Amino acid sequence: MIESATSVALVHGWGGSFATTWEQNGFSALLEDGGKQVIGIDLLGHGTAPKPHDPAAYADLTSRVVEHLPDEPVSAIGFSLGALTLLRLAIREPHRFDRLVLAGIGSNVFERDHSGATMIADGLQALIDGADPSTLPQSARLFAQYAQQPGNDMRALLAVMQRPAGPEIDAEGMAGVTCPVLVVVGADDFVHPGDELAAAFPDGRCITLPKTDHFATTESFGFFDATLEFVGAQ
């Protein structure tokens, strides 16, 4: 059994929530069965959190995470936007974490071209304005479908996508994240590969999930097995 923190914080991705990403698939229950205290966090604009429609309100998504963390270090697992948010917090306050799992991020961390996010935001705006979903580009259509899950506020999710850009994440900042870090990326994910991201940490490693796309990452048995073992819940 790996010696690691008793508490595990779970942070979902854009358009998800603690309930839809971590509870419905039974992952949070498996952590509890493994002796962990689960800290479920809904990012601003998602789940049970407030849902402002002003993009400026989402300038610092880490503040919502900090509100839920105890004083002692925790293990933390984030998916997609949740993983990016945990990464930003770990760079700024590395003492908060005992272990980090960053799922659904990889090569995109180092990309400076944000045209993909702009296209998705434009597609969401068109959908809100009454456009036929079939007329959207394929990637925008996939994100739009994800955003239309019950309980979501499309305008809030659009504002999240349009939030001000934070400080650039670079290898120098990641070098200060000294806790063990596991990067988990699907082989069919648009953020694949994750090796460069994992290599930027002093104690980083990467696992690639075969035949897995972005949205299927947190449903993968390979993700379950690797993550539960990494945080010592097996």
Phi and psi in degrees as GROMACS dihedral restraints (atoms count N, CA, C in turn):
[ dihedral_restraints ]
;  ai    aj    ak    al  type     phi  dphi    fc
    3     4     5     6     1   -71.6    20    10
    4     5     6     7     1   134.1    20    10
    6     7     8     9     1   -79.3    20    10
    7     8     9    10     1   115.4    20    10
    9    10    11    12     1  -151.5    20    10
   10    11    12    13     1   175.2    20    10
   12    13    14    15     1   -59.9    20    10
   13    14    15    16     1   149.1    20    10
   15    16    17    18     1   -72.0    20    10
   16    17    18    19     1   -36.0    20    10
   18    19    20    21     1   -92.7    20    10
   19    20    21    22     1   141.2    20    10
   21    22    23    24     1  -127.8    20    10
   22    23    24    25     1   119.3    20    10
   24    25    26    27     1   -89.7    20    10
   25    26    27    28     1   136.0    20    10
   27    28    29    30     1  -117.6    20    10
   28    29    30    31     1   126.1    20    10
   30    31    32    33     1  -128.2    20    10
   31    32    33    34     1   120.7    20    10
   33    34    35    36     1   -77.9    20    10
   34    35    36    37     1   178.4    20    10
   36    37    38    39     1   -97.9    20    10
   37    38    39    40     1  -178.2    20    10
   39    40    41    42     1   -59.9    20    10
   40    41    42    43     1   132.0    20    10
   42    43    44    45     1    83.6    20    10
   43    44    45    46     1    -4.5    20    10
   45    46    47    48     1  -104.2    20    10
   46    47    48    49     1  -161.7    20    10
   48    49    50    51     1  -164.5    20    10
   49    50    51    52     1   171.7    20    10
   51    52    53    54     1   -58.8    20    10
   52    53    54    55     1   -43.7    20    10
   54    55    56    57     1   -65.5    20    10
   55    56    57    58     1   -47.4    20    10
   57    58    59    60     1   -79.1    20    10
   58    59    60    61     1   -27.2    20    10
   60    61    62    63     1   -92.8    20    10
   61    62    63    64     1   -37.9    20    10
   63    64    65    66     1  -115.8    20    10
   64    65    66    67     1   -26.7    20    10
   66    67    68    69     1   -89.4    20    10
   67    68    69    70     1   -45.8    20    10
   69    70    71    72     1   -61.5    20    10
   70    71    72    73     1   -32.5    20    10
   72    73    74    75     1   -89.0    20    10
   73    74    75    76     1    -0.3    20    10
   75    76    77    78     1    83.6    20    10
   76    77    78    79     1     4.0    20    10
   78    79    80    81     1   -65.4    20    10
   79    80    81    82     1   -43.8    20    10
   81    82    83    84     1   -63.5    20    10
   82    83    84    85     1   -35.3    20    10
   84    85    86    87     1   -66.6    20    10
   85    86    87    88     1   -36.8    20    10
   87    88    89    90     1   -65.4    20    10
   88    89    90    91     1   -37.9    20    10
   90    91    92    93     1   -61.8    20    10
   91    92    93    94     1   -44.1    20    10
   93    94    95    96     1   -65.2    20    10
   94    95    96    97     1   -39.6    20    10
   96    97    98    99     1   -62.2    20    10
   97    98    99   100     1   -28.2    20    10
   99   100   101   102     1   -87.2    20    10
  100   101   102   103     1    11.3    20    10
  102   103   104   105     1    88.9    20    10
  103   104   105   106     1    13.8    20    10
  105   106   107   108     1   -99.3    20    10
  106   107   108   109     1   146.3    20    10
  108   109   110   111     1   -92.7    20    10
  109   110   111   112     1   117.8    20    10
  111   112   113   114     1   -87.7    20    10
  112   113   114   115     1   131.6    20    10
  114   115   116   117     1  -110.5    20    10
  115   116   117   118     1   102.6    20    10
  117   118   119   120     1   -88.2    20    10
  118   119   120   121     1   126.4    20    10
  120   121   122   123     1  -122.3    20    10
  121   122   123   124     1   126.9    20    10
  123   124   125   126     1   -99.3    20    10
  124   125   126   127     1   119.3    20    10
  126   127   128   129     1   -63.6    20    10
  127   128   129   130     1   154.5    20    10
  129   130   131   132     1   -52.5    20    10
  130   131   132   133     1   134.5    20    10
  132   133   134   135     1    90.6    20    10
  133   134   135   136     1     0.7    20    10
  135   136   137   138     1  -134.3    20    10
  136   137   138   139     1   156.2    20    10
  138   139   140   141     1    52.6    20    10
  139   140   141   142     1  -125.0    20    10
  141   142   143   144     1   -90.2    20    10
  142   143   144   145     1    -1.2    20    10
  144   145   146   147     1   -77.1    20    10
  145   146   147   148     1   160.7    20    10
  147   148   149   150     1   -57.2    20    10
  148   149   150   151     1   153.9    20    10
  150   151   152   153     1  -130.1    20    10
  151   152   153   154     1    69.2    20    10
  153   154   155   156     1   -65.6    20    10
  154   155   156   157     1   156.2    20    10
  156   157   158   159     1  -103.9    20    10
  157   158   159   160     1     3.8    20    10
  159   160   161   162     1   -94.1    20    10
  160   161   162   163     1   118.6    20    10
  162   163   164   165     1   -54.8    20    10
  163   164   165   166     1   -30.8    20    10
  165   166   167   168     1   -63.1    20    10
  166   167   168   169     1   -25.2    20    10
  168   169   170   171     1   -66.3    20    10
  169   170   171   172     1   -17.6    20    10
  171   172   173   174     1  -104.6    20    10
  172   173   174   175     1    19.0    20    10
  174   175   176   177     1   -61.4    20    10
  175   176   177   178     1   -33.0    20    10
  177   178   179   180     1  -131.8    20    10
  178   179   180   181     1    93.0    20    10
  180   181   182   183     1   -73.4    20    10
  181   182   183   184     1   -15.7    20    10
  183   184   185   186     1   -68.6    20    10
  184   185   186   187     1   -24.4    20    10
  186   187   188   189     1   -61.7    20    10
  187   188   189   190     1   -36.4    20    10
  189   190   191   192     1   -66.7    20    10
  190   191   192   193     1   -36.2    20    10
  192   193   194   195     1   -67.1    20    10
  193   194   195   196     1   -46.6    20    10
  195   196   197   198     1   -58.4    20    10
  196   197   198   199     1   -37.3    20    10
  198   199   200   201     1   -57.8    20    10
  199   200   201   202     1   -28.0    20    10
  201   202   203   204     1   -99.9    20    10
  202   203   204   205     1    -7.8    20    10
  204   205   206   207     1   -88.4    20    10
  205   206   207   208     1   142.6    20    10
  207   208   209   210     1   -76.4    20    10
  208   209   210   211     1   176.6    20    10
  210   211   212   213     1   -70.4    20    10
  211   212   213   214     1   -34.0    20    10
  213   214   215   216     1   -82.0    20    10
  214   215   216   217     1   156.4    20    10
  216   217   218   219     1   -61.2    20    10
  217   218   219   220     1   146.9    20    10
  219   220   221   222     1  -125.9    20    10
  220   221   222   223     1   159.9    20    10
  222   223   224   225     1   -81.5    20    10
  223   224   225   226     1   149.0    20    10
  225   226   227   228     1  -142.4    20    10
  226   227   228   229     1   140.5    20    10
  228   229   230   231     1  -126.4    20    10
  229   230   231   232     1   123.1    20    10
  231   232   233   234     1  -128.5    20    10
  232   233   234   235     1   148.0    20    10
  234   235   236   237     1  -118.4    20    10
  235   236   237   238     1   128.8    20    10
  237   238   239   240     1    55.9    20    10
  238   239   240   241     1  -116.9    20    10
  240   241   242   243     1   -57.4    20    10
  241   242   243   244     1   -36.2    20    10
  243   244   245   246     1   -64.3    20    10
  244   245   246   247     1   -38.4    20    10
  246   247   248   249     1   -66.9    20    10
  247   248   249   250     1   -42.7    20    10
  249   250   251   252     1   -61.7    20    10
  250   251   252   253     1   -39.3    20    10
  252   253   254   255     1   -66.3    20    10
  253   254   255   256     1   -43.9    20    10
  255   256   257   258     1   -63.1    20    10
  256   257   258   259     1   -38.8    20    10
  258   259   260   261     1   -62.7    20    10
  259   260   261   262     1   -44.8    20    10
  261   262   263   264     1   -61.0    20    10
  262   263   264   265     1   -41.3    20    10
  264   265   266   267     1   -68.2    20    10
  265   266   267   268     1   -40.3    20    10
  267   268   269   270     1   -65.2    20    10
  268   269   270   271     1   -35.6    20    10
  270   271   272   273     1   -65.4    20    10
  271   272   273   274     1   -39.7    20    10
  273   274   275   276     1   -79.4    20    10
  274   275   276   277     1   -39.0    20    10
  276   277   278   279     1  -136.2    20    10
  277   278   279   280     1    71.0    20    10
  279   280   281   282     1   -63.5    20    10
  280   281   282   283     1   -21.4    20    10
  282   283   284   285     1   -66.8    20    10
  283   284   285   286     1   -13.5    20    10
  285   286   287   288     1   -76.6    20    10
  286   287   288   289     1   -14.1    20    10
  288   289   290   291     1  -122.8    20    10
  289   290   291   292     1   137.9    20    10
  291   292   293   294     1   -94.3    20    10
  292   293   294   295     1   -38.3    20    10
  294   295   296   297     1  -150.4    20    10
  295   296   297   298     1   151.3    20    10
  297   298   299   300     1  -131.4    20    10
  298   299   300   301     1   133.1    20    10
  300   301   302   303     1  -114.4    20    10
  301   302   303   304     1   120.7    20    10
  303   304   305   306     1  -113.5    20    10
  304   305   306   307     1   103.4    20    10
  306   307   308   309     1  -107.5    20    10
  307   308   309   310     1   142.6    20    10
  309   310   311   312     1    75.2    20    10
  310   311   312   313     1    18.2    20    10
  312   313   314   315     1  -132.2    20    10
  313   314   315   316     1   153.9    20    10
  315   316   317   318     1  -169.7    20    10
  316   317   318   319     1  -109.8    20    10
  318   319   320   321     1   -62.5    20    10
  319   320   321   322     1   -25.4    20    10
  321   322   323   324     1   -65.8    20    10
  322   323   324   325     1   -21.4    20    10
  324   325   326   327     1   -62.0    20    10
  325   326   327   328     1   -32.4    20    10
  327   328   329   330     1   -97.8    20    10
  328   329   330   331     1    -3.9    20    10
  330   331   332   333     1   -78.9    20    10
  331   332   333   334     1   139.2    20    10
  333   334   335   336     1  -107.4    20    10
  334   335   336   337     1     0.3    20    10
  336   337   338   339     1   -92.1    20    10
  337   338   339   340     1   112.8    20    10
  339   340   341   342     1  -102.8    20    10
  340   341   342   343     1    21.0    20    10
  342   343   344   345     1   -65.2    20    10
  343   344   345   346     1   -31.5    20    10
  345   346   347   348     1   -63.7    20    10
  346   347   348   349     1   -44.9    20    10
  348   349   350   351     1   -64.2    20    10
  349   350   351   352     1   -37.5    20    10
  351   352   353   354     1   -64.2    20    10
  352   353   354   355     1   -40.9    20    10
  354   355   356   357     1   -64.1    20    10
  355   356   357   358     1   -40.5    20    10
  357   358   359   360     1   -65.7    20    10
  358   359   360   361     1   -43.4    20    10
  360   361   362   363     1   -62.1    20    10
  361   362   363   364     1   -41.5    20    10
  363   364   365   366     1   -63.5    20    10
  364   365   366   367     1   -38.1    20    10
  366   367   368   369     1   -65.7    20    10
  367   368   369   370     1   -40.7    20    10
  369   370   371   372     1   -63.7    20    10
  370   371   372   373     1   -42.3    20    10
  372   373   374   375     1   -62.2    20    10
  373   374   375   376     1   -41.7    20    10
  375   376   377   378     1   -63.0    20    10
  376   377   378   379     1   -39.4    20    10
  378   379   380   381     1   -64.8    20    10
  379   380   381   382     1   -44.0    20    10
  381   382   383   384     1   -60.4    20    10
  382   383   384   385     1   -34.9    20    10
  384   385   386   387     1   -81.0    20    10
  385   386   387   388     1     1.3    20    10
  387   388   389   390     1   102.4    20    10
  388   389   390   391     1    13.1    20    10
  390   391   392   393     1   -68.8    20    10
  391   392   393   394     1   153.4    20    10
  393   394   395   396     1   -72.6    20    10
  394   395   396   397     1   123.1    20    10
  396   397   398   399     1   -55.2    20    10
  397   398   399   400     1   -29.5    20    10
  399   400   401   402     1   -68.3    20    10
  400   401   402   403     1   -14.8    20    10
  402   403   404   405     1   -87.7    20    10
  403   404   405   406     1    -7.4    20    10
  405   406   407   408     1   -80.8    20    10
  406   407   408   409     1   152.5    20    10
  408   409   410   411     1   -57.2    20    10
  409   410   411   412     1   153.6    20    10
  411   412   413   414     1   -57.2    20    10
  412   413   414   415     1   -46.7    20    10
  414   415   416   417     1   -64.7    20    10
  415   416   417   418     1   -40.8    20    10
  417   418   419   420     1   -64.7    20    10
  418   419   420   421     1   -36.3    20    10
  420   421   422   423     1   -66.2    20    10
  421   422   423   424     1   -38.6    20    10
  423   424   425   426     1   -64.3    20    10
  424   425   426   427     1   -45.0    20    10
  426   427   428   429     1   -66.8    20    10
  427   428   429   430     1   -36.3    20    10
  429   430   431   432     1   -63.8    20    10
  430   431   432   433     1   -40.8    20    10
  432   433   434   435     1   -62.8    20    10
  433   434   435   436     1   -41.1    20    10
  435   436   437   438     1   -64.5    20    10
  436   437   438   439     1   -38.6    20    10
  438   439   440   441     1   -69.2    20    10
  439   440   441   442     1   -22.2    20    10
  441   442   443   444     1   -87.8    20    10
  442   443   444   445     1    14.3    20    10
  444   445   446   447     1   -63.7    20    10
  445   446   447   448     1   150.2    20    10
  447   448   449   450     1   -54.9    20    10
  448   449   450   451     1   137.0    20    10
  450   451   452   453     1    92.3    20    10
  451   452   453   454     1   -11.2    20    10
  453   454   455   456     1   -82.0    20    10
  454   455   456   457     1   150.5    20    10
  456   457   458   459     1  -110.7    20    10
  457   458   459   460     1   107.0    20    10
  459   460   461   462     1   -60.2    20    10
  460   461   462   463     1   -38.4    20    10
  462   463   464   465     1   -69.0    20    10
  463   464   465   466     1   -35.4    20    10
  465   466   467   468     1   -67.2    20    10
  466   467   468   469     1   -42.3    20    10
  468   469   470   471     1   -66.6    20    10
  469   470   471   472     1   -34.1    20    10
  471   472   473   474     1   -64.4    20    10
  472   473   474   475     1   -41.7    20    10
  474   475   476   477     1   -63.2    20    10
  475   476   477   478     1   -37.0    20    10
  477   478   479   480     1   -60.6    20    10
  478   479   480   481     1   -43.5    20    10
  480   481   482   483     1   -66.4    20    10
  481   482   483   484     1   -29.5    20    10
  483   484   485   486     1   -95.0    20    10
  484   485   486   487     1     9.4    20    10
  486   487   488   489     1   -61.1    20    10
  487   488   489   490     1   155.6    20    10
  489   490   491   492     1   -60.0    20    10
  490   491   492   493     1   143.9    20    10
  492   493   494   495     1   -69.0    20    10
  493   494   495   496     1   134.7    20    10
  495   496   497   498     1   -83.5    20    10
  496   497   498   499     1  -178.0    20    10
  498   499   500   501     1   -58.6    20    10
  499   500   501   502     1   145.3    20    10
  501   502   503   504     1   -64.4    20    10
  502   503   504   505     1   140.2    20    10
  504   505   506   507     1   -90.2    20    10
  505   506   507   508     1   126.0    20    10
  507   508   509   510     1  -132.6    20    10
  508   509   510   511     1   170.1    20    10
  510   511   512   513     1   -63.0    20    10
  511   512   513   514     1   -33.1    20    10
  513   514   515   516     1   -61.7    20    10
  514   515   516   517     1   -44.2    20    10
  516   517   518   519     1   -66.0    20    10
  517   518   519   520     1   -39.5    20    10
  519   520   521   522     1   -70.3    20    10
  520   521   522   523     1   -23.1    20    10
  522   523   524   525     1   -64.4    20    10
  523   524   525   526     1   -20.9    20    10
  525   526   527   528     1   -85.1    20    10
  526   527   528   529     1    -5.5    20    10
  528   529   530   531     1   -89.0    20    10
  529   530   531   532     1    93.7    20    10
  531   532   533   534     1   -92.6    20    10
  532   533   534   535     1    -8.2    20    10
  534   535   536   537     1   -71.6    20    10
  535   536   537   538     1   159.7    20    10
  537   538   539   540     1   -60.5    20    10
  538   539   540   541     1   135.6    20    10
  540   541   542   543     1  -127.0    20    10
  541   542   543   544     1   130.7    20    10
  543   544   545   546     1  -113.8    20    10
  544   545   546   547     1   121.7    20    10
  546   547   548   549     1  -100.2    20    10
  547   548   549   550     1   127.1    20    10
  549   550   551   552     1  -122.5    20    10
  550   551   552   553     1   119.6    20    10
  552   553   554   555     1  -135.5    20    10
  553   554   555   556     1   136.5    20    10
  555   556   557   558     1   -74.2    20    10
  556   557   558   559     1   143.4    20    10
  558   559   560   561     1   -62.9    20    10
  559   560   561   562     1   -26.2    20    10
  561   562   563   564     1  -103.0    20    10
  562   563   564   565     1    14.1    20    10
  564   565   566   567     1   -80.8    20    10
  565   566   567   568     1   143.1    20    10
  567   568   569   570     1   -67.3    20    10
  568   569   570   571     1   -13.3    20    10
  570   571   572   573     1   -93.8    20    10
  571   572   573   574     1    -2.9    20    10
  573   574   575   576     1   -65.4    20    10
  574   575   576   577     1   141.6    20    10
  576   577   578   579     1   -91.7    20    10
  577   578   579   580     1   170.8    20    10
  579   580   581   582     1  -112.3    20    10
  580   581   582   583     1     4.6    20    10
  582   583   584   585     1   -63.1    20    10
  583   584   585   586     1   -42.0    20    10
  585   586   587   588     1   -63.5    20    10
  586   587   588   589     1   -40.3    20    10
  588   589   590   591     1   -62.8    20    10
  589   590   591   592     1   -48.6    20    10
  591   592   593   594     1   -60.2    20    10
  592   593   594   595     1   -38.2    20    10
  594   595   596   597     1   -69.3    20    10
  595   596   597   598     1   -17.0    20    10
  597   598   599   600     1   -75.8    20    10
  598   599   600   601     1   -15.2    20    10
  600   601   602   603     1   -95.0    20    10
  601   602   603   604     1   146.4    20    10
  603   604   605   606     1   -58.3    20    10
  604   605   606   607     1   -33.3    20    10
  606   607   608   609     1  -132.5    20    10
  607   608   609   610     1    66.9    20    10
  609   610   611   612     1  -115.6    20    10
  610   611   612   613     1   150.3    20    10
  612   613   614   615     1  -145.5    20    10
  613   614   615   616     1   158.6    20    10
  615   616   617   618     1  -128.0    20    10
  616   617   618   619     1   138.2    20    10
  618   619   620   621     1  -121.2    20    10
  619   620   621   622     1   129.9    20    10
  621   622   623   624     1  -104.7    20    10
  622   623   624   625     1   127.6    20    10
  624   625   626   627     1   -91.5    20    10
  625   626   627   628     1   117.7    20    10
  627   628   629   630     1   -67.1    20    10
  628   629   630   631     1   144.8    20    10
  630   631   632   633     1    53.2    20    10
  631   632   633   634     1    41.5    20    10
  633   634   635   636     1  -129.0    20    10
  634   635   636   637     1   126.8    20    10
  636   637   638   639     1   -94.5    20    10
  637   638   639   640     1  -177.4    20    10
  639   640   641   642     1   -58.4    20    10
  640   641   642   643     1   -52.5    20    10
  642   643   644   645     1   -73.3    20    10
  643   644   645   646     1   -16.2    20    10
  645   646   647   648     1   -91.5    20    10
  646   647   648   649     1    -2.9    20    10
  648   649   650   651     1   -56.1    20    10
  649   650   651   652     1   -52.4    20    10
  651   652   653   654     1   -78.3    20    10
  652   653   654   655     1     0.1    20    10
  654   655   656   657     1  -100.8    20    10
  655   656   657   658     1    -4.7    20    10
  657   658   659   660     1   -78.3    20    10
  658   659   660   661     1   134.9    20    10
  660   661   662   663     1   -63.4    20    10
  661   662   663   664     1   -31.7    20    10
  663   664   665   666     1   -63.2    20    10
  664   665   666   667     1   -39.1    20    10
  666   667   668   669     1   -64.6    20    10
  667   668   669   670     1   -46.2    20    10
  669   670   671   672     1   -54.3    20    10
  670   671   672   673     1   -54.2    20    10
  672   673   674   675     1   -61.9    20    10
  673   674   675   676     1   -48.6    20    10
  675   676   677   678     1   -65.3    20    10
  676   677   678   679     1   -40.9    20    10
  678   679   680   681     1   -74.0    20    10
  679   680   681   682     1   -43.8    20    10
  681   682   683   684     1   -62.0    20    10
  682   683   684   685     1   -41.0    20    10
  684   685   686   687     1   -64.8    20    10
  685   686   687   688     1   -41.8    20    10
  687   688   689   690     1   -63.6    20    10
  688   689   690   691     1   -38.0    20    10
  690   691   692   693     1   -93.3    20    10
  691   692   693   694     1     4.6    20    10
  693   694   695   696     1    76.2    20    10
  694   695   696   697     1    35.1    20    10
  696   697   698   699     1  -107.5    20    10
  697   698   699   700     1    20.7    20    10
